[in-house]
Amino acid sequence: MKGIILAGGLGKRMQPLTRITNKHLLPVYNKPMIYYPLEILVEAGITEIMIVTGGNNAGDFLRLLGNGSEFGLKHINYTYQRGEGGIAEALGLCEHFADKDKVVVMLGDNLIEKSIKQYIDKFQKQDSGARILIKEVSDPERFGVVELKGDKVILIQEKPKSPKSQYAVTGIYMYDSRVFNIIKTLKPSQRGELEITDVNNDYLKNGDLYYDVLDGWWTDCGTFESLLHANNLVSKKERD
């Protein structure tokens, strides 16, 4: 299985912090943000990793991470996303890298407390399909939200004004190779982006989407408040 970290976009909501750097290079406690998803994938046994970046500071990732030897890797792959076409568009750039293998995808601004190896192991045993990780949150309207019926997901809505549940789809996704064919069929949303929620709903429609509730804390760093929250969570974890 291969790992993909999506760290593109222009980070407009985080200006002026992102005026001269990529959001995913901002510090979270004692490390650059991009270190955290890299460490999570490596800890889970993923050694072939692609980083999708963009904007004017893409070269800084190479200067910071190099070939990944600091993380026990022999090599890191990089590719470039022009503009802000959405998560699904960024993932679509990785088709050649995936080479028909299964992939685990992480958003570069997502931080979690515990290992995801147990979920990856479950996905490896799936014959086909996708697996997402969900988490109960206080502000689900900021995310893709799952509607549950019993123990099944029946719908995922992107940033709904009236969420059907408190469960958000975290920025950790696992897909078989069909994901790239799905992406090619997508049309831009009202935001002008190819939405990852549409990808997940395609798998759901075909009865091939599975989920787990993520253990431990999870946060994104998409707002000033959540960036501060991430710093506090990591600081506490490091000191405990």
N, C-alpha and C positions, 0 to 999 in steps of 0.2 A: 504494500500500500504506500501511496505517496502523499506528502503533505503540501498544502498550499496556504500561504498567509497573504491575505489581501490588505495591502497597506498603501493604496492609492488615494485618490481624491485630493481636493484642495484645502479641506479643513476650514471652510469659510466661517463656520459657526464658532470657531475657536480663535479668530483674530482678536487682538494683534499677536497672540502667541504663535500663530502659524504664518505670519507675514514673511518670515525669513527661514522657515524650516517646515518639514513635513510633520503633521500631527503625531505620527507614530515614532518620531524621534524625540518627542518631549520626554522629560524625566518623570518617572513614577517612583517615588521614594529614592532608591539608590541606583536605579538602572534606567536606560532608555526604554520606552514603552515596548518597542519591538522585541526586546529580549524575552519578555514574558511568554508570548505565544510560541516563540522558538523553543524555549526551555520546556514548555508543555508537550510539544510534539516530540522532541528528542527523548524526554522521559518516558513517553508512551511507546518508544521503539521505532519512531519514524526517522529514517536517515536520508531519504531523498526529498528535498524540500525546495519549493519555488516561492519566491517573494514577488508579488505584483506591486509595483509602486508607480508613482506618477508625479506630476508637478515639476517645479524647477529644482528640486533638491534630491532627485532620484540617485544621483551619484554619491550622496552622503551615506546611503545604505551600504554601498560597497566599501566605502572608506571605514565605516563603523564595524561591519560584520565580516568583511573579507571573504574567505572561503569557508568560514564556519568552524575553524579549528578550535576556537574558544569554547564551542558547544559540543565538541567531540565529533564534528562532521568532517568529511573529506572535501565536500563541495557544497555550495549553495547556488541555486539557479535564480536568475532575476529576469523579469520582463516588465515592460512599460505600458501603462494605461494612459491614453490621451484623454484629457478632460475628466468629466464625472458622469460616466455612463451607467453607473450602478454596479452593485455587487455581482449580479449575474454576468454582466458584460466583462468584468474583470476576471471572473472564473473562466469564461469562454476563451480567454487568451492562453489558457493553460492546457488546451486539448492535446497539443503535440507532446508536451511534457508528461501528461498523464499516460499517454500511449496505451489506452484501453484498460489501464489498471484502475482499481478503486482509489478514491481520494478522500482524505479528511481535510476539510477547509476551515480555517479560523480567520475571523476578522482581527486585524492587527491591533485594534484598540480594546479587545476583550481580555479581561484578567479573571482568573479563577483560582480558587483556593487549593483544590485537590487534583489528583491525576485523572485523566480521561482514558487510561489504558483499558479499564473494564468495559467501557462503552465501545471502544475500537475493537476489542476482542469479540464482542457480541456482533458487531457489524461484519467482521471478517467471516462469521459463520452464516450470515445471510447469503442466500443464493443470488439475490438481486435486490434492487431498490435503494432506498435512502434511509438514513437514521438521523434524527435531530435531537438536540438536548434542550429541554425547556426548564424554566425556573420561575417560581412565584415571585412577583415583584409588586411594588407599591404604585408604580407608574407605567402600567402596561401599554398605555396609549402611545408611548415613544417607540414601540417595537412591533414586530409581527406577533400577533396574539393567537393562541390556539383555542378553538372551541372544542371542549371535550364532551363526549357522551359515554358514560361509564369509563372504561379504560381505553377508549379509542378517540383519536383526533378526527373530527368530522369537517373542520374548516380552519383555515389560517387566514386572518385578515391583517393587512399591512397598516400599521399606525391608525387603528380605528378610533373614532371619537367616542364611541360607546363600546368598550371592550366586552367580549362575551365571557371572559375569565380574567384571572390575575396572572395567568401563565404566559410568559413571554418566550419566544424562540430565541435562544442565545445565539451568539455568533459562531457556533460550532456546528458544522454540517458534514455528513458523510454520504457519499454518492458512488453509485456504480458508473460505468462509462456512458450510460444512456444520458447522463446529465447534459452532455455537450450537444446532443441532438435536440434536447428540450430547449436549451438556450437559443438555438438557431430559429426556433419557432416563435419566440417571444416578441411582443411589440412593446415599445416604451410606454410607461405609465404616465399619469398626469404630471408627474415630476420630471418626465423626460428620461427616465432611467429604466433599465431592464431589472425587474425586481426578483430577488431570490425567493420571495414568497410565492411568486407565480411558478417557479421551479418546484417548490415543495408541494404546492397544490396539484401540480401535474402528477407527481408521484402518488399523492393522496387519492386522486381521482382513479388511478389505476390499481389501488389497493396495495401499494408497495412502499408505504411510508410508515416508519416505526419511530418510537421515541423513548427516551428515558428522562427522568427528572434528575437534573444535575445535583450531585452531592456537594455540600460546602457553598461558600459564597461565590457570587459572580457579579461583575460589574463591567459596563463599558466605560469609555472615556470620551463620550461624544459631546458632553457639555462641561462647562466650568465646574458645576456642582459634582458631576460624576467623576471628573478628573481628581478633584479634591478627595472625594469618597474613596477612590482607588488608592491614592497615596496613603490615606489613613488605614485602610484595610491591610495594605502591604506592610506598612510600618508596624502595625500590631502583630502581624504574622511573623515578621522578622525578629521582633523582640520577645515573643512568647516562647 
